[in-house]
Amino acid sequence: MAGALEGLRVLDFTTTIAGPHCTRLLADLGAEVIKVEAPEGDMMRTRPPLRNGASTSFGQLNAGKKSIALDLKTPHAVEAVRRLAATSDIVVENFRPGVMNRFGLDYEALAAVKPDLIYCAISGYGQTGPSSQLPAYAPVIHAASGYDLAHMAYQGEERRPDYCGIYIADVLTGTYAFGAIITALYQRQFTGRGQMIDVSMLESMLSLTLSEIQAAQFSLPPLGRPIFGPVATKDGYINLSIASERTFQNLAIASGHPQWITDPRFAQYQNRRGNWGELIDELELWSKERTTSEVQALFDRHGVPSSPYRTVREAMADPQLAHRQAFTEVRDTGGTFQALNPPFRMSGAQAAAVPHVASLGEHTEELLTEIGYGRNEISKLFTPARSEPRA
């Protein structure tokens, strides 16, 4: 099947994670994504794991994109981008606010060349405002949004805030940017006009704290022990998530405690919530006598929402993911690796990673020739330059 976005051209000025995640989703759905890189390349090209100089971290974020290497500090390169923009539908960038304006490649400048251009700018705090010029990476946004302390409040102990190794804000913001771009494409069908999209990592991350935003505004009674979390077994832990009356009743039956269903401590949600610690203490008298696999088998049999805690390697081996063909084998100059496909399937369109990662500047000559440059002119566009700060 063809991709739903085939025929669309995207100019991608992004690096690191948030922007590349957004534009890889566009590529996965069939758009032609042209990654505009500085002569030294996206810094993710040097991130491990490396095989023969090729980074799989870079590859999984940029599979299926073309690469053109241009020094945007030179007028020749800026003119080339303007010509490419005239042939494009979408621009995505995650420079610090104001950088694209200094290059002469901001929304107003490119919309003059292509009035129906959709221009998406991703930044830490938004394009304007008192924090707009602050540097930001995902871990900073996790802290600034309140997410880190909100998460820590559920751990039941005073401690130093957690270290960050999983960049939630990047993936989340890139996904919001993707959704906003698709929305703008839909609107363009009726208006014939493009528009500027301003995506904030801070606001994206705040969207995860649904209950906490309300708790910050209104007084709530203390809730005691968190209800979603680990239950100890003989050889490990299982995550237990009881969110409805039916699943609580299933838990009571699966664990051999049918009396809980009428026990005044647990029968009603409010009482059960207040006595959750007692319930888990009693449950663990039962679960600690059984292995994780034994407990999970009983929970699965009775429809109790739960899972053993797995490593990513273990999760990747899940037969469910194999059934859904969740991974594509992608090739770069270092060989092959597995890249995760979009987490959705479409009955009428392809939605999967393109199995190729471009080398730096692989498509420079092809693309510049397409927009009218000769060989001598192309050679003028290769002058090393210092990278500008990114969001």
C-alpha positions as CSV (number, residue, x, y, z in Angstrom):
1,M,0.0,0.0,0.0
2,A,1.0,3.6,-0.5
3,G,1.6,5.9,2.4
4,A,-1.2,8.3,3.3
5,L,1.1,11.3,2.9
6,E,2.7,10.4,-0.5
7,G,3.2,13.4,-2.7
8,L,4.0,15.8,0.2
9,R,7.5,17.2,0.6
10,V,8.9,18.2,4.0
11,L,12.0,20.3,4.7
12,D,13.4,19.1,8.0
13,F,15.7,21.4,9.9
14,T,15.5,19.5,13.2
15,T,18.1,17.6,15.2
16,T,18.3,15.6,18.4
17,I,15.0,13.9,19.2
18,A,11.7,15.9,19.3
19,G,11.8,17.3,15.7
20,P,13.3,14.2,14.1
21,H,10.6,12.0,15.8
22,C,7.9,14.2,14.3
23,T,9.4,14.2,10.8
24,R,10.1,10.4,10.9
25,L,6.4,9.9,11.5
26,L,5.8,12.0,8.4
27,A,8.3,9.8,6.5
28,D,6.7,6.6,7.8
29,L,3.4,7.7,6.2
30,G,5.0,8.3,2.8
31,A,6.0,12.0,2.8
32,E,9.3,12.9,1.2
33,V,11.3,14.3,4.1
34,I,14.5,16.2,3.2
35,K,16.7,16.5,6.3
36,V,18.8,19.7,6.0
37,E,22.0,19.2,7.9
38,A,25.0,21.4,8.7
39,P,28.2,20.2,6.9
40,E,29.2,18.4,10.1
41,G,25.8,16.7,10.4
42,D,23.2,16.2,13.1
43,M,25.0,15.6,16.4
44,M,23.0,12.4,16.8
45,R,25.1,10.9,14.1
46,T,27.8,10.5,16.7
47,R,25.7,8.9,19.4
48,P,26.2,5.3,20.3
49,P,25.7,2.5,19.5
50,L,28.0,3.0,16.5
51,R,28.8,0.4,13.9
52,N,31.3,1.4,11.2
53,G,30.7,5.0,12.2
54,A,26.9,4.7,11.8
55,S,24.7,5.5,14.8
56,T,21.5,3.4,15.3
57,S,20.3,6.2,17.6
58,F,20.4,8.6,14.7
59,G,19.1,5.9,12.3
60,Q,15.9,5.1,14.2
61,L,15.0,8.8,14.3
62,N,15.8,9.5,10.7
63,A,15.0,6.4,8.7
64,G,13.4,7.1,5.4
65,K,14.6,10.7,5.1
66,K,16.8,12.2,2.4
67,S,19.9,14.2,3.5
68,I,21.2,17.5,2.1
69,A,24.2,19.2,3.7
70,L,24.2,23.0,3.6
71,D,25.9,25.8,5.5
72,L,23.0,28.0,6.4
73,K,25.4,30.9,7.2
74,T,26.1,31.4,3.5
75,P,23.8,33.2,1.2
76,H,24.2,30.4,-1.4
77,A,22.7,27.9,1.0
78,V,19.9,30.2,2.1
79,E,18.9,30.7,-1.6
80,A,19.0,27.0,-2.1
81,V,16.6,26.5,0.8
82,R,14.3,29.1,-0.5
83,R,14.1,27.3,-3.8
84,L,13.5,24.0,-2.0
85,A,10.8,25.7,0.1
86,A,9.0,26.7,-3.1
87,T,8.6,23.0,-3.9
88,S,7.7,21.9,-0.3
89,D,4.5,21.6,1.7
90,I,5.9,21.5,5.2
91,V,8.9,22.9,7.1
92,V,9.8,21.7,10.6
93,E,12.5,23.3,12.7
94,N,13.7,23.2,16.3
95,F,16.3,25.9,16.5
96,R,16.2,28.3,19.4
97,P,13.5,31.0,18.6
98,G,14.9,33.7,16.3
99,V,17.6,31.6,14.7
100,M,15.6,30.9,11.5
101,N,14.8,34.6,11.3
102,R,18.5,35.4,11.4
103,F,19.0,33.0,8.5
104,G,16.1,34.7,6.6
105,L,14.2,31.4,6.7
106,D,11.4,32.1,9.2
107,Y,7.8,31.6,8.4
108,E,7.1,35.0,7.0
109,A,10.1,34.8,4.6
110,L,9.2,31.3,3.4
111,A,5.5,31.9,3.2
112,A,6.2,34.7,0.8
113,V,7.8,32.1,-1.5
114,K,5.1,29.4,-0.8
115,P,1.8,30.9,0.6
116,D,0.3,27.5,1.4
117,L,3.4,26.3,3.3
118,I,2.8,24.8,6.8
119,Y,5.7,25.8,9.1
120,C,6.1,24.0,12.4
121,A,8.5,25.4,15.0
122,I,9.3,23.2,18.0
123,S,11.0,24.9,21.1
124,G,11.3,24.5,24.8
125,Y,8.9,27.2,25.9
126,G,7.3,28.6,22.7
127,Q,8.4,31.2,20.2
128,T,7.6,34.2,22.3
129,G,7.4,35.2,26.0
130,P,9.8,35.7,28.9
131,S,11.2,32.1,28.7
132,S,11.3,31.7,25.0
133,Q,15.1,32.3,24.7
134,L,16.1,29.8,27.4
135,P,17.9,26.7,26.3
136,A,15.9,23.5,26.8
137,Y,16.3,19.8,26.5
138,A,13.8,17.1,27.7
139,P,15.2,16.6,31.2
140,V,15.0,20.4,31.9
141,I,11.4,20.4,30.7
142,H,10.6,17.4,32.9
143,A,11.8,19.5,35.9
144,A,10.3,22.8,34.7
145,S,6.8,21.3,34.0
146,G,6.4,19.8,37.5
147,Y,6.4,16.3,36.1
148,D,9.5,15.1,38.0
149,L,8.2,16.2,41.4
150,A,4.7,15.0,40.6
151,H,6.1,11.6,39.8
152,M,8.3,11.6,42.9
153,A,5.3,12.4,45.1
154,Y,3.9,8.9,44.3
155,Q,7.0,7.1,45.5
156,G,6.2,7.5,49.2
157,E,9.6,8.7,50.4
158,E,11.7,11.9,50.6
159,R,14.6,11.7,48.2
160,R,16.7,13.5,45.6
161,P,14.8,13.9,42.3
162,D,15.3,11.0,39.9
163,Y,18.0,11.1,37.1
164,C,16.6,11.2,33.6
165,G,17.6,8.8,30.9
166,I,14.3,8.5,29.0
167,Y,13.3,11.6,27.1
168,I,9.5,11.7,27.4
169,A,9.2,15.4,26.6
170,D,10.9,14.9,23.2
171,V,8.8,12.1,22.0
172,L,5.6,13.6,23.3
173,T,6.3,17.1,21.8
174,G,7.3,15.5,18.5
175,T,4.0,13.6,18.5
176,Y,2.0,16.8,19.2
177,A,3.9,18.5,16.4
178,F,3.0,15.7,14.0
179,G,-0.7,15.9,15.0
180,A,-0.7,19.7,14.6
181,I,0.8,19.4,11.1
182,I,-1.8,16.9,10.0
183,T,-4.5,19.2,11.3
184,A,-3.0,22.1,9.3
185,L,-2.9,20.0,6.2
186,Y,-6.6,19.2,6.6
187,Q,-7.4,22.9,7.1
188,R,-5.3,23.8,4.0
189,Q,-7.7,21.8,1.9
190,F,-10.5,24.4,2.6
191,T,-8.5,27.6,2.9
192,G,-5.7,27.1,0.4
193,R,-3.4,28.7,2.9
194,G,-0.6,27.5,5.1
195,Q,0.1,28.6,8.6
196,M,2.7,28.8,11.4
197,I,2.5,26.1,14.2
198,D,4.3,27.0,17.5
199,V,4.8,23.8,19.6
200,S,6.0,24.1,23.2
201,M,7.8,21.3,25.0
202,L,6.7,22.8,28.4
203,E,3.0,22.7,27.5
204,S,3.3,19.3,25.9
205,M,4.8,17.9,29.1
206,L,2.2,19.6,31.3
207,S,-0.5,17.7,29.4
208,L,0.7,14.5,31.1
209,T,-0.2,15.9,34.6
210,L,-4.0,15.7,34.2
211,S,-4.9,15.0,37.9
212,E,-2.0,17.2,39.2
213,I,-3.2,20.3,37.3
214,Q,-6.6,20.0,39.1
215,A,-4.9,19.1,42.5
216,A,-2.9,22.3,42.2
217,Q,-6.1,24.3,42.0
218,F,-8.3,22.5,44.5
219,S,-7.9,20.9,47.9
220,L,-8.1,17.2,47.9
221,P,-8.1,14.8,50.9
222,P,-4.8,12.8,51.4
223,L,-5.0,9.6,49.3
224,G,-2.5,7.4,51.2
225,R,-0.7,4.7,49.4
226,P,-0.8,5.0,45.6
227,I,-3.0,2.4,44.0
228,F,-1.0,1.8,40.8
229,G,2.3,0.1,41.4
230,P,4.3,-3.0,42.3
231,V,3.0,-6.0,44.2
232,A,5.8,-8.3,45.5
233,T,5.9,-12.0,44.5
234,K,8.3,-14.8,45.6
235,D,10.8,-13.8,42.9
236,G,10.0,-10.2,41.8
237,Y,7.2,-7.7,41.3
238,I,4.1,-7.3,39.2
239,N,2.5,-4.0,38.3
240,L,-1.2,-4.0,39.4
241,S,-3.6,-1.4,38.1
242,I,-7.1,-1.6,39.5
243,A,-9.3,1.2,38.1
244,S,-12.8,-0.2,38.1
245,E,-15.2,-2.1,40.3
246,R,-15.1,-5.1,37.9
247,T,-11.3,-5.3,38.0
248,F,-11.3,-5.1,41.8
249,Q,-13.8,-7.9,42.0
250,N,-11.6,-9.9,39.6
251,L,-8.6,-9.3,41.8
252,A,-10.5,-10.5,44.9
253,I,-11.5,-13.7,43.2
254,A,-8.1,-14.3,41.5
255,S,-6.2,-14.0,44.8
256,G,-8.7,-16.2,46.7
257,H,-10.2,-13.3,48.7
258,P,-13.8,-13.1,47.6
259,Q,-14.7,-11.6,51.0
260,W,-13.0,-8.4,50.0
261,I,-16.0,-7.7,47.7
262,T,-18.2,-7.1,50.7
263,D,-15.6,-6.1,53.3
264,P,-16.5,-2.6,54.4
265,R,-12.9,-1.5,54.2
266,F,-12.8,-2.3,50.5
267,A,-16.3,-2.7,49.0
268,Q,-16.8,1.0,48.0
269,Y,-14.2,2.9,46.1
270,Q,-13.7,5.7,48.6
271,N,-13.2,3.2,51.5
272,R,-11.0,1.0,49.3
273,R,-8.9,4.0,48.3
274,G,-8.3,5.0,51.9
275,N,-7.4,1.5,53.0
276,W,-5.4,0.5,49.9
277,G,-2.3,-0.1,51.9
278,E,-4.1,-2.7,54.0
279,L,-5.4,-4.4,50.9
280,I,-2.0,-4.6,49.3
281,D,-0.4,-5.9,52.6
282,E,-3.0,-8.7,52.6
283,L,-2.6,-9.4,48.9
284,E,1.2,-9.7,49.3
285,L,0.7,-12.4,52.0
286,W,-0.7,-14.4,49.1
287,S,1.5,-13.2,46.2
288,K,4.8,-13.7,48.0
289,E,4.1,-17.4,48.2
290,R,3.9,-17.6,44.4
291,T,6.3,-16.8,41.6
292,T,5.7,-13.9,39.3
293,S,4.7,-16.2,36.5
294,E,2.2,-18.0,38.7
295,V,0.6,-14.8,39.9
296,Q,0.5,-13.4,36.4
297,A,-1.1,-16.5,35.1
298,L,-3.9,-16.2,37.7
299,F,-4.4,-12.5,37.0
300,D,-4.6,-13.1,33.3
301,R,-7.1,-15.9,33.7
302,H,-9.4,-13.6,35.8
303,G,-9.0,-10.4,33.8
304,V,-6.9,-8.5,36.3
305,P,-4.9,-5.6,34.6
306,S,-1.3,-6.3,35.5
307,S,2.1,-7.1,34.1
308,P,5.5,-8.3,35.2
309,Y,8.2,-5.6,35.1
310,R,10.2,-6.3,31.9
311,T,13.3,-4.9,30.4
312,V,13.1,-3.3,26.9
313,R,14.8,-6.4,25.5
314,E,12.2,-8.6,27.0
315,A,9.4,-6.4,25.8
316,M,10.8,-6.4,22.2
317,A,10.6,-10.2,22.3
318,D,6.9,-10.2,23.1
319,P,5.0,-12.3,20.5
320,Q,2.3,-9.6,20.4
321,L,4.8,-7.2,18.8
322,A,5.8,-9.9,16.3
323,H,2.2,-10.4,15.5
324,R,1.7,-6.7,14.8
325,Q,5.0,-6.4,12.9
326,A,6.0,-3.6,15.2
327,F,9.6,-3.4,14.0
328,T,11.2,-2.9,10.6
329,E,14.7,-4.0,9.8
330,V,16.5,-0.8,8.7
331,R,19.9,-0.6,6.8
332,D,22.6,2.0,7.1
333,T,26.3,2.1,6.4
334,G,26.9,0.0,9.5
335,G,24.6,-2.8,8.6
336,T,21.0,-3.4,9.9
337,F,19.1,-2.8,13.0
338,Q,15.5,-2.9,14.3
339,A,13.5,0.3,14.3
340,L,10.0,0.7,15.9
341,N,7.2,1.4,13.5
342,P,4.4,3.9,14.3
343,P,2.1,2.4,17.0
344,F,-0.9,2.5,14.7
345,R,-2.0,0.5,11.7
346,M,-4.1,1.8,8.8
347,S,-6.3,-0.4,6.7
348,G,-5.9,1.8,3.6
349,A,-2.3,3.1,3.9
350,Q,1.2,2.0,4.8
351,A,2.5,3.2,8.2
352,A,6.0,1.8,8.7
353,A,9.6,2.9,8.9
354,V,11.4,3.2,5.5
355,P,14.3,0.7,5.7
356,H,17.1,3.0,4.8
357,V,19.1,5.7,6.6
358,A,20.8,8.3,4.4
359,S,24.5,9.1,4.8
360,L,25.3,12.8,5.5
361,G,24.6,14.8,2.3
362,E,23.7,11.7,0.3
363,H,21.0,13.6,-1.7
364,T,22.6,17.0,-1.9
365,E,23.6,16.9,-5.6
366,E,20.3,15.2,-6.6
367,L,18.2,17.8,-4.9
368,L,20.2,20.9,-5.9
369,T,20.2,19.7,-9.5
370,E,16.4,19.3,-9.3
371,I,16.0,23.0,-8.4
372,G,18.4,24.2,-11.2
373,Y,21.9,24.2,-9.8
374,G,24.9,23.3,-11.9
375,R,27.9,21.3,-10.7
376,N,30.0,24.3,-10.1
377,E,27.3,26.1,-8.1
378,I,26.8,23.0,-6.0
379,S,30.4,23.0,-5.0
380,K,30.0,26.5,-3.5
381,L,27.5,25.2,-0.9
382,F,30.0,23.1,1.1
383,T,31.7,25.3,3.7
384,P,31.9,24.1,7.3
385,A,30.0,26.2,9.8
386,R,29.4,26.1,13.6
387,S,26.0,24.7,14.5
388,E,23.4,27.0,16.0
389,P,21.8,26.1,19.4
390,R,18.7,23.9,19.2
391,A,15.7,23.7,21.4
